[in-house]
């Protein structure tokens, strides 16, 4: 499923999204709001093992 609106696009994760995921997930603000679901710092290895799943 691919959902497009004026400010965002929601689509299934692909391997090519990994670098963007790491860049945006490696945020202390994200971690503070999801302390039980996200490691901090968030690394390539975290993305590789699917820690974005929570």
C-alpha positions as CSV (number, residue, x, y, z in Angstrom):
1,X,0.0,0.0,0.0
2,X,1.2,3.5,-0.9
3,X,-0.5,6.5,0.7
4,X,0.3,10.0,-0.5
5,X,-0.9,13.2,1.0
6,X,0.3,16.8,0.9
7,X,2.9,16.5,3.7
8,X,3.9,12.8,3.8
9,X,4.0,9.5,2.0
10,X,3.5,6.2,3.7
11,X,4.8,3.1,2.0
12,X,6.2,-0.4,2.9
13,X,9.9,-0.4,4.0
14,X,12.5,-1.4,1.4
15,X,16.1,-2.3,1.9
16,X,17.1,0.9,0.1
17,X,15.4,2.9,2.9
18,X,18.0,1.8,5.5
19,X,20.2,4.9,5.4
20,X,17.3,7.3,5.7
21,X,15.8,5.2,8.5
22,X,19.1,5.3,10.4
23,X,19.4,9.1,9.8
24,X,16.0,9.9,11.2
25,X,15.7,7.2,13.9
26,X,19.1,8.2,15.4
27,X,17.4,11.1,17.2
28,X,17.3,11.5,20.9
29,X,13.8,13.0,20.5
30,X,12.6,9.8,18.9
31,X,14.2,7.7,21.6
32,X,12.8,9.8,24.4
33,X,9.3,9.1,23.0
34,X,9.9,5.4,22.3
35,X,12.3,4.3,25.0
36,X,11.1,0.7,25.1
37,X,11.1,0.3,21.3
38,X,14.1,2.2,19.9
39,X,17.8,1.9,20.9
40,X,19.9,5.0,21.0
41,X,22.1,5.6,19.3
42,X,20.4,4.0,16.3
43,X,22.9,2.4,14.0
44,X,23.1,0.6,10.6
45,X,23.2,-2.7,12.6
46,X,19.9,-1.8,14.4
47,X,18.3,-1.2,11.0
48,X,19.7,-4.4,9.7
49,X,18.2,-6.5,12.5
50,X,14.7,-4.8,12.2
51,X,14.7,-2.7,15.4
52,X,12.4,-0.2,13.6
53,X,9.7,-2.8,14.2
54,X,9.6,-2.0,17.9
